[in-house]
Amino acid sequence: MDGDYSIKDKITFEDHHQYSLADIENIEGNIVTTEKDAVKLALLNKPNIFALKLKTVIDIDELLN
């Protein structure tokens, strides 16, 4: 990605949260979340929800030594 970005605010929810419109209706700007939560939030039909693709890399040698 090109450009400068900054986090304006951070809102956290418990795992397995059932999102409602009330949870996000007062958020200005874009919402960046995990792919898992983006699927749930997509049901609210808002155009400003974006998924952050995460990749986990585990170094087995480092973990075991």
N, CA, C and O of each residue as an XYZ file, in Angstrom:
260
protein
N       0.834     -1.188      0.000
C       0.000      0.000      0.000
C       0.872      1.240      0.000
O       1.884      1.304      0.698
N       0.486      2.184     -0.756
C       1.184      3.459     -0.764
C       0.378      4.465      0.047
O      -0.850      4.399      0.094
N       1.073      5.382      0.673
C       0.384      6.435      1.398
C       0.655      6.382      2.884
O       1.233      5.427      3.404
N       0.227      7.423      3.543
C       0.366      7.514      4.992
C      -0.986      7.239      5.627
O      -2.007      7.795      5.225
N      -0.969      6.383      6.614
C      -2.194      6.013      7.299
C      -1.976      6.143      8.796
O      -0.866      5.946      9.291
N      -3.023      6.470      9.501
C      -2.932      6.532     10.952
C      -4.215      5.961     11.552
O      -5.292      6.033     10.961
N      -4.064      5.405     12.721
C      -5.222      4.863     13.439
C      -5.849      6.001     14.226
O      -5.200      6.628     15.064
N      -7.112      6.256     13.947
C      -7.812      7.344     14.618
C      -8.336      6.898     15.980
O      -8.319      7.662     16.945
N      -8.794      5.669     16.043
C      -9.371      5.156     17.286
C      -9.331      3.641     17.248
O      -9.210      3.043     16.178
N      -9.431      3.034     18.389
C      -9.436      1.576     18.488
C     -10.624      1.157     19.349
O     -10.807      1.634     20.469
N     -11.409      0.265     18.802
C     -12.577     -0.252     19.524
C     -12.435     -1.769     19.566
O     -12.185     -2.395     18.536
N     -12.587     -2.353     20.721
C     -12.453     -3.803     20.837
C     -13.777     -4.427     21.271
O     -14.571     -3.825     21.993
N     -13.979     -5.642     20.808
C     -15.157     -6.426     21.169
C     -14.681     -7.807     21.600
O     -13.612     -8.257     21.190
N     -15.461     -8.463     22.409
C     -15.139     -9.816     22.836
C     -15.169    -10.757     21.636
O     -15.853    -10.494     20.648
N     -14.429    -11.844     21.731
C     -14.456    -12.853     20.688
C     -15.882    -13.395     20.546
O     -16.598    -13.505     21.542
N     -16.289    -13.722     19.365
C     -17.631    -14.250     19.036
C     -18.733    -13.202     19.220
O     -19.902    -13.553     19.381
N     -18.367    -11.930     19.197
C     -19.347    -10.848     19.337
C     -20.328    -10.880     18.167
O     -19.932    -11.078     17.019
N     -21.586    -10.688     18.465
C     -22.622    -10.597     17.428
C     -22.848     -9.107     17.150
O     -23.494     -8.413     17.935
N     -22.315     -8.631     16.038
C     -22.359     -7.205     15.729
C     -23.755     -6.735     15.358
O     -24.540     -7.452     14.737
N     -24.035     -5.501     15.761
C     -25.281     -4.852     15.367
C     -24.926     -3.488     14.782
O     -23.803     -3.012     14.948
N     -25.857     -2.879     14.116
C     -25.631     -1.566     13.529
C     -25.239     -0.553     14.608
O     -24.442      0.350     14.352
N     -25.790     -0.699     15.797
C     -25.468      0.217     16.900
C     -23.976      0.185     17.248
O     -23.431      1.180     17.726
N     -23.318     -0.950     17.012
C     -21.886     -1.072     17.313
C     -21.028     -0.174     16.432
O     -19.968      0.279     16.865
N     -21.462      0.090     15.213
C     -20.612      0.804     14.250
C     -21.215      2.073     13.679
O     -20.539      2.765     12.918
N     -22.450      2.410     14.009
C     -23.120      3.529     13.359
C     -22.464      4.879     13.611
O     -22.628      5.790     12.799
N     -21.733      5.040     14.699
C     -21.106      6.330     14.998
C     -19.632      6.387     14.616
O     -18.948      7.358     14.938
N     -19.138      5.365     13.937
C     -17.740      5.343     13.526
C     -17.594      6.139     12.236
O     -18.261      5.865     11.238
N     -16.707      7.131     12.277
C     -16.419      7.934     11.086
C     -15.194      7.358     10.405
O     -14.259      6.917     11.074
N     -15.189      7.357      9.094
C     -14.058      6.830      8.353
C     -14.189      5.339      8.118
O     -15.273      4.769      8.248
N     -13.089      4.723      7.776
C     -13.087      3.302      7.449
C     -12.915      2.434      8.689
O     -12.292      2.834      9.672
N     -13.481      1.244      8.615
C     -13.349      0.242      9.666
C     -12.450     -0.852      9.114
O     -12.758     -1.457      8.087
N     -11.343     -1.104      9.794
C     -10.418     -2.159      9.391
C     -10.459     -3.225     10.471
O     -10.260     -2.942     11.652
N     -10.720     -4.453     10.047
C     -10.902     -5.542     11.002
C     -10.327     -6.834     10.424
O      -9.826     -6.848      9.300
N     -10.400     -7.901     11.184
C      -9.933     -9.194     10.691
C     -10.909     -9.725      9.650
O     -12.056     -9.284      9.577
N     -10.447    -10.670      8.851
C     -11.327    -11.283      7.844
C     -12.529    -11.947      8.505
O     -13.645    -11.876      7.990
N     -12.303    -12.581      9.628
C     -13.382    -13.269     10.338
C     -14.498    -12.286     10.726
O     -15.678    -12.554     10.501
N     -14.108    -11.149     11.309
C     -15.125    -10.177     11.720
C     -15.690     -9.398     10.537
O     -16.831     -8.940     10.594
N     -14.920     -9.243      9.476
C     -15.429     -8.553      8.290
C     -16.609     -9.309      7.684
O     -17.548     -8.699      7.172
N     -16.556    -10.622      7.745
C     -17.677    -11.430      7.234
C     -18.935    -11.133      8.033
O     -20.011    -10.972      7.457
N     -18.812    -11.059      9.348
C     -19.972    -10.749     10.200
C     -20.462     -9.321      9.968
O     -21.665     -9.077      9.885
N     -19.517     -8.376      9.864
C     -19.886     -6.976      9.683
C     -20.482     -6.705      8.309
O     -21.254     -5.759      8.151
N     -20.142     -7.510      7.317
C     -20.680     -7.335      5.968
C     -22.204     -7.455      5.951
O     -22.865     -6.883      5.084
N     -22.747     -8.184      6.887
C     -24.201     -8.332      6.970
C     -24.895     -7.013      7.289
O     -26.105     -6.886      7.102
N     -24.135     -6.029      7.771
C     -24.711     -4.726      8.107
C     -24.738     -3.777      6.913
O     -25.217     -2.649      7.026
N     -24.222     -4.235      5.761
C     -24.283     -3.484      4.496
C     -23.697     -2.078      4.571
O     -24.308     -1.118      4.102
N     -22.515     -1.964      5.159
C     -21.816     -0.682      5.210
C     -20.641     -0.726      4.240
O     -19.922     -1.725      4.199
N     -20.427      0.326      3.464
C     -19.359      0.321      2.444
C     -17.961      0.601      2.993
O     -16.985      0.501      2.248
N     -17.838      0.948      4.270
C     -16.550      1.369      4.816
C     -15.858      0.296      5.668
O     -15.032      0.622      6.520
N     -16.191     -0.975      5.444
C     -15.606     -2.071      6.224
C     -14.584     -2.803      5.352
O     -14.895     -3.258      4.251
N     -13.370     -2.902      5.864
C     -12.279     -3.539      5.132
C     -11.619     -4.604      5.992
O     -11.455     -4.432      7.200
N     -11.243     -5.705      5.356
C     -10.603     -6.815      6.064
C      -9.097     -6.701      5.957
O      -8.556     -6.429      4.885
N      -8.432     -6.909      7.063
C      -6.980     -6.947      7.112
C      -6.567     -8.406      7.051
O      -6.861     -9.184      7.959
N      -5.889     -8.770      5.981
C      -5.468    -10.150      5.808
C      -4.229    -10.395      6.665
O      -3.218     -9.710      6.513
N      -4.312    -11.363      7.554
C      -3.209    -11.694      8.450
C      -2.584    -13.016      8.038
O      -3.277    -13.932      7.596
N      -1.287    -13.104      8.183
C      -0.574    -14.336      7.871
C       0.298    -14.681      9.067
O       1.085    -13.855      9.530
N       0.157    -15.890      9.561
C       0.954    -16.354     10.687
C       2.070    -17.249     10.175
O       1.833    -18.181      9.407
N       3.279    -16.959     10.606
C       4.431    -17.761     10.244
C       5.052    -18.272     11.532
O       5.403    -17.496     12.420
N       5.183    -19.581     11.620
C       5.761    -20.196     12.817
C       7.075    -20.850     12.441
O       7.126    -21.697     11.550
N       8.128    -20.456     13.120
C       9.455    -21.045     12.934
C       9.574    -22.195     13.931
O       9.876    -21.966     15.102
N       9.345    -23.414     13.485
C       9.348    -24.590     14.353
C      10.693    -24.747     15.057
O      10.736    -25.061     16.247
N      11.793    -24.531     14.331
C      13.118    -24.673     14.946
C      13.295    -23.696     16.111
O      13.805    -24.063     17.169
N      12.874    -22.465     15.905
C      12.994    -21.471     16.972
C      12.061    -21.795     18.135
O      12.415    -21.591     19.296
N      10.909    -22.284     17.832
C       9.926    -22.613     18.871
C      10.403    -23.772     19.742
O      10.185    -23.769     20.954
N      11.044    -24.749     19.137
C      11.461    -25.946     19.876
C      12.832    -25.823     20.513
O      13.189    -26.652     21.350
N      13.598    -24.831     20.151
C      14.954    -24.693     20.713
C      15.061    -23.559     21.688
O      16.134    -23.320     22.241
